[in-house]
Amino acid sequence: MLASCDRCTALGRRDYAILTVLARLGLRAGEVTALRLEDIDWRAGELVVCGKGSHGRLPLPVDVGRALADHLQHRRRVGECRHVFVHARAPYGPLGRCGVSHVVRRACQRAGVSEVRAHCLRHSAAMHMHRAGAGLVEIGQVLRHRHVATTTIYAKADPDALAQLARPWPAGGGA
């Protein structure tokens, strides 16, 4: 999906930045739309995320920072709007949740993959962290879950990891 974005255009750079934030940081669509310029702390390498009644600070990975910087350096003049992601056409107001979903849907079509929702990229980010060895507590912190129980869905969705935990079926066991 990322490779399908034409990063030679302002729209392609914006879409690439949105997809990168969704896929790498596991943000919700509403959290992406709420991002404002002052939420990016370039010196500290952090991103302030506001969503679902909470505020959190996330480290800003290099690839996410580059995508955001490229988008912001080349975006169209948007007047007084302080949102990171705005509509591609006038009036240049903040991009809404439907706009983020539309970016994901268009990227799926361009990439020739089955259509997914923006929230699916959040799950993909969590699964990637899980496969890389992150614990459920760490994943829950990145996704800003209030309870570890909420994060356990990602362990259930990884059959290879679960197969390593399962006991072998008793030999000759009948009902």
Buried (B, 14 or more C-beta within 10 A) or exposed (E): BBEBBEBEEBBBBBBBBBBBBBBBBBBBBBBBBBBBEEBBEEEEBBBBBBBEEEEBEBEBBEEBBBBBBBBBEBBBEBEEBEBBBBBBEEEBEBBBBEBBBBBBBBBBEBEEEEEBBBBBBBBBBBBBBBEEEBEBEEBBBBBBBEEEEEBBEBBEEBEEEEEEEEEEEEEEEEE
